[in-house]
């Protein structure tokens, strides 16, 4: 087991990986250790078959575990703990799953935002605080397309009031600045910041106990407003990110700018949204283009 802990320490010290990525590496390796008795002479094919056939894992999950193991054995070679990698003569082929991002309609987004058009004076003091937080949270997800993990990580000091911008802590510990272009969104954030300054917790979004709001807490708030808005489309908060990106491109934003705004490491990840916009344009033109009926 020393190999495993030493490898994780090595990654932590040299690769600048996020805690979430390190946990994924550790989880993959623990599973491998549990299956494989001889780590230095493993039966990789048997392990991959076990993952695919017995555990019925998706190709994406199996592919990730292979990457983890390849890195692990390269580390063992560098440390002269083994001479060869068991992956040297092995090649694995997987079906390339091609899923288009799922989005919400503008009508559904409007319904959600209308949930916050209420007479706040009729609410209790506690309900007003909760309402203020929820309005800012849902609006910031709609207006910026940030991930819910990024929203949960926002601290009061990350908000640059004079510039209407927020410092976002993204994947792989990469930071980016997001400009809040909607005046309504900014007013909601500003109001929440003013209220949150009275607290000791540095986070922007907190739960009823004053502790940082978790991603599960954000998911619960999203479910609450989807139900309240009577949006029948089954969705998750990530649909808001997809909707944001798709509409940016549909309205003429260039791919490179969208990549930077979303915090994608590769432009190939952003490119999938162009396919969604093309698909929608085809639907609209097939249905509404007058030339089709002449």
C-alpha positions as CSV (number, residue, x, y, z in Angstrom):
1,X,0.0,0.0,0.0
2,X,3.1,2.3,0.3
3,X,3.3,2.5,-3.5
4,X,-0.2,3.9,-3.5
5,X,0.3,6.6,-0.8
6,X,3.7,7.6,-2.2
7,X,2.2,8.0,-5.7
8,X,-0.7,10.2,-4.3
9,X,1.9,12.3,-2.4
10,X,3.9,12.6,-5.6
11,X,0.9,13.8,-7.6
12,X,0.0,16.3,-4.9
13,X,3.5,17.7,-4.8
14,X,4.2,17.9,-8.5
15,X,1.0,18.0,-10.6
16,X,-1.0,20.8,-8.9
17,X,-4.1,18.6,-9.1
18,X,-7.4,19.5,-7.4
19,X,-8.5,17.6,-4.3
20,X,-11.4,16.1,-6.3
21,X,-8.9,14.7,-9.0
22,X,-6.7,13.3,-6.3
23,X,-9.6,11.6,-4.7
24,X,-10.6,10.0,-8.0
25,X,-7.0,8.7,-8.5
26,X,-7.0,7.3,-5.0
27,X,-10.4,5.6,-5.5
28,X,-9.3,4.0,-8.8
29,X,-6.1,2.7,-7.3
30,X,-7.8,1.3,-4.2
31,X,-10.2,-0.6,-6.4
32,X,-7.3,-1.9,-8.4
33,X,-5.4,-2.9,-5.2
34,X,-8.5,-4.8,-4.0
35,X,-8.7,-6.8,-7.2
36,X,-5.0,-7.3,-8.0
37,X,-2.9,-9.3,-5.6
38,X,0.4,-8.9,-7.4
39,X,0.8,-5.1,-8.2
40,X,4.2,-5.5,-9.9
41,X,3.0,-8.3,-12.2
42,X,-0.7,-7.5,-12.8
43,X,-3.2,-9.0,-15.1
44,X,-4.5,-5.8,-16.6
45,X,-6.8,-7.4,-19.2
46,X,-8.5,-9.4,-16.5
47,X,-9.0,-6.2,-14.5
48,X,-10.4,-4.3,-17.4
49,X,-12.8,-7.2,-18.2
50,X,-13.9,-7.2,-14.6
51,X,-14.7,-3.5,-14.8
52,X,-16.6,-3.8,-18.1
53,X,-18.4,-7.1,-17.8
54,X,-18.9,-7.7,-14.0
55,X,-19.2,-4.1,-12.8
56,X,-20.8,-2.9,-16.1
57,X,-19.0,0.4,-15.9
58,X,-19.4,2.9,-18.8
59,X,-16.5,3.2,-21.3
60,X,-15.7,6.7,-20.0
61,X,-15.2,5.3,-16.4
62,X,-13.0,2.4,-17.6
63,X,-11.0,4.8,-19.8
64,X,-10.4,7.1,-16.8
65,X,-9.2,4.1,-14.7
66,X,-6.8,3.0,-17.4
67,X,-5.3,6.6,-17.5
68,X,-4.9,6.4,-13.7
69,X,-3.1,3.0,-13.9
70,X,-0.8,4.1,-16.8
71,X,0.3,7.1,-14.7
72,X,0.8,4.9,-11.7
73,X,3.0,2.4,-13.5
74,X,5.0,5.2,-15.2
75,X,5.7,6.5,-11.7
76,X,6.8,3.0,-10.5
77,X,9.2,2.9,-13.5
78,X,10.6,6.3,-12.6
79,X,11.2,5.2,-9.1
80,X,12.9,2.0,-10.4
81,X,10.3,-0.2,-8.6
82,X,9.5,-2.0,-11.8
83,X,11.2,-2.2,-15.2
84,X,8.2,-2.2,-17.6
85,X,4.7,-0.9,-17.7
86,X,2.0,-3.6,-18.2
87,X,0.4,-1.2,-20.7
88,X,3.4,-1.2,-23.2
89,X,1.9,-3.8,-25.6
90,X,-1.8,-3.3,-24.7
91,X,-4.3,-1.2,-26.7
92,X,-7.9,-0.8,-25.7
93,X,-10.6,0.4,-28.0
94,X,-13.9,1.9,-26.7
95,X,-17.0,3.1,-28.4
96,X,-16.9,6.9,-28.6
97,X,-20.1,8.1,-27.0
98,X,-21.2,11.3,-28.5
99,X,-23.8,13.1,-26.5
100,X,-25.0,16.6,-27.3
101,X,-25.4,19.0,-24.3
102,X,-28.9,19.1,-22.9
103,X,-30.4,22.6,-22.5
104,X,-33.5,24.4,-21.2
105,X,-35.7,26.6,-23.4
106,X,-35.7,30.4,-22.9
107,X,-39.3,30.0,-21.8
108,X,-38.2,27.6,-19.0
109,X,-35.4,30.0,-17.9
110,X,-37.9,32.9,-17.8
111,X,-40.3,30.9,-15.7
112,X,-37.5,30.3,-13.1
113,X,-36.6,34.0,-13.0
114,X,-40.2,35.0,-12.6
115,X,-40.2,33.0,-9.3
116,X,-38.3,36.0,-7.8
117,X,-40.8,38.6,-8.9
118,X,-42.7,38.6,-5.6
119,X,-43.6,41.1,-2.9
120,X,-40.7,40.5,-0.4
121,X,-42.2,42.6,2.4
122,X,-44.8,39.8,2.9
123,X,-42.0,37.3,3.8
124,X,-40.6,36.7,7.2
125,X,-37.1,37.9,8.0
126,X,-35.7,34.4,7.6
127,X,-37.5,33.8,4.4
128,X,-36.2,37.1,3.0
129,X,-32.6,36.1,3.7
130,X,-33.2,32.7,2.0
131,X,-35.0,34.4,-0.9
132,X,-32.1,36.9,-1.3
133,X,-29.6,34.0,-1.5
134,X,-31.6,31.9,-3.8
135,X,-32.3,34.8,-6.2
136,X,-28.6,35.6,-6.5
137,X,-27.6,31.9,-6.8
138,X,-30.0,30.9,-9.5
139,X,-29.4,34.2,-11.4
140,X,-25.6,33.8,-11.3
141,X,-25.9,30.3,-12.7
142,X,-28.1,31.5,-15.5
143,X,-26.1,34.6,-16.3
144,X,-22.6,33.2,-16.2
145,X,-22.8,29.5,-16.9
146,X,-20.4,28.7,-14.0
147,X,-20.4,25.2,-12.5
148,X,-22.2,24.6,-9.3
149,X,-18.9,23.7,-7.6
150,X,-17.5,27.0,-8.7
151,X,-20.6,28.9,-7.3
152,X,-20.2,27.1,-4.0
153,X,-16.5,28.2,-3.9
154,X,-17.1,31.9,-4.4
155,X,-15.9,34.0,-1.4
156,X,-16.8,37.6,-0.6
157,X,-13.2,38.7,-1.4
158,X,-13.6,37.1,-4.9
159,X,-16.1,39.8,-5.9
160,X,-14.6,43.0,-7.4
161,X,-17.4,45.5,-6.8
162,X,-15.9,48.3,-8.9
163,X,-15.6,46.1,-12.0
164,X,-18.8,44.0,-11.7
165,X,-16.6,40.9,-11.9
166,X,-16.1,37.7,-9.9
167,X,-12.9,35.6,-9.6
168,X,-13.9,32.1,-10.3
169,X,-11.9,29.1,-9.0
170,X,-12.3,26.5,-11.7
171,X,-11.1,23.0,-12.4
172,X,-7.5,22.2,-12.0
173,X,-7.1,25.2,-9.7
174,X,-7.4,27.5,-12.7
175,X,-8.8,30.9,-12.1
176,X,-10.8,33.2,-14.4
177,X,-12.6,36.5,-14.1
178,X,-16.3,36.5,-15.0
179,X,-18.0,39.8,-15.8
180,X,-21.6,40.1,-14.6
181,X,-23.3,41.8,-17.6
182,X,-26.9,41.7,-16.4
183,X,-27.8,44.7,-14.2
184,X,-30.5,42.6,-12.4
185,X,-28.0,39.8,-11.6
186,X,-25.5,42.3,-10.3
187,X,-28.0,44.0,-8.0
188,X,-28.9,40.7,-6.5
189,X,-25.3,39.8,-5.9
190,X,-24.6,43.2,-4.5
191,X,-27.5,43.0,-2.1
192,X,-26.4,39.5,-0.9
193,X,-22.8,40.7,-0.5
194,X,-24.0,43.6,1.7
195,X,-25.9,41.2,3.9
196,X,-23.1,38.6,4.0
197,X,-20.5,41.1,5.2
198,X,-22.2,40.9,8.6
199,X,-21.2,37.2,8.9
200,X,-17.9,35.5,9.8
201,X,-18.1,33.0,7.0
202,X,-16.1,34.1,4.0
203,X,-18.3,32.3,1.4
204,X,-21.0,34.1,-0.6
205,X,-23.5,31.3,-0.5
206,X,-24.3,29.8,2.9
207,X,-27.0,27.5,4.3
208,X,-29.4,28.3,7.1
209,X,-26.8,27.5,9.7
210,X,-24.3,30.0,8.2
211,X,-22.1,27.3,6.9
212,X,-20.9,27.1,3.2
213,X,-23.5,25.8,0.9
214,X,-22.5,22.5,-0.6
215,X,-23.1,21.4,-4.2
216,X,-25.9,19.1,-2.9
217,X,-27.4,22.2,-1.3
218,X,-27.3,24.0,-4.6
219,X,-28.9,21.1,-6.3
220,X,-31.7,21.1,-3.8
221,X,-32.3,24.8,-4.3
222,X,-32.4,24.3,-8.1
223,X,-35.0,21.5,-7.7
224,X,-37.1,23.7,-5.5
225,X,-37.3,26.5,-8.1
226,X,-37.8,24.1,-11.1
227,X,-40.8,22.8,-9.2
228,X,-42.0,26.2,-8.2
229,X,-41.7,27.4,-11.8
230,X,-43.6,24.4,-13.1
231,X,-40.9,23.5,-15.5
232,X,-41.7,20.0,-16.6
233,X,-38.4,19.3,-18.4
234,X,-36.3,16.9,-16.3
235,X,-33.0,18.7,-15.7
236,X,-30.1,19.4,-13.4
237,X,-28.3,22.7,-12.6
238,X,-25.7,21.8,-15.3
239,X,-28.4,22.4,-17.9
240,X,-28.1,26.1,-17.1
241,X,-24.4,26.0,-18.1
242,X,-25.3,24.2,-21.3
243,X,-28.1,26.7,-22.0
244,X,-25.8,29.6,-21.4
245,X,-23.1,28.4,-23.7
246,X,-25.4,27.3,-26.5
247,X,-27.2,30.7,-26.5
248,X,-23.9,32.6,-26.5
249,X,-22.8,30.8,-29.7
250,X,-26.3,31.0,-31.3
251,X,-26.2,34.8,-30.7
252,X,-22.9,35.2,-32.5
253,X,-20.2,34.9,-29.8
254,X,-16.9,33.4,-31.1
255,X,-15.8,29.9,-29.9
256,X,-12.5,31.1,-28.3
257,X,-14.3,33.7,-26.1
258,X,-16.9,31.1,-25.0
259,X,-14.1,28.7,-24.2
260,X,-12.5,31.2,-21.9
261,X,-15.8,32.2,-20.2
262,X,-16.7,28.6,-19.5
263,X,-13.1,27.8,-18.3
264,X,-12.7,24.8,-20.7
265,X,-9.1,23.6,-21.0
266,X,-9.6,22.5,-24.6
267,X,-11.6,24.3,-27.3
268,X,-12.8,20.8,-28.4
269,X,-14.9,20.7,-25.3
270,X,-16.6,24.0,-26.2
271,X,-17.0,23.0,-29.9
272,X,-19.8,20.5,-29.0
273,X,-22.1,23.5,-28.3
274,X,-21.8,24.5,-32.0
275,X,-23.5,21.3,-32.9
276,X,-26.4,22.1,-30.7
277,X,-26.9,25.5,-32.3
278,X,-26.7,24.0,-35.8
279,X,-29.3,21.3,-34.8
280,X,-31.6,24.0,-33.6
281,X,-31.2,26.2,-36.7
282,X,-32.1,23.2,-38.8
283,X,-35.2,22.6,-36.8
284,X,-36.3,26.2,-37.1
285,X,-35.6,26.4,-40.8
286,X,-37.4,23.2,-41.6
287,X,-40.4,24.3,-39.6
288,X,-40.6,28.0,-40.4
289,X,-38.8,28.8,-43.6
290,X,-41.4,30.0,-46.1
291,X,-39.4,28.7,-49.0
292,X,-40.2,25.1,-48.0
293,X,-43.9,25.7,-48.9
294,X,-43.4,27.2,-52.3
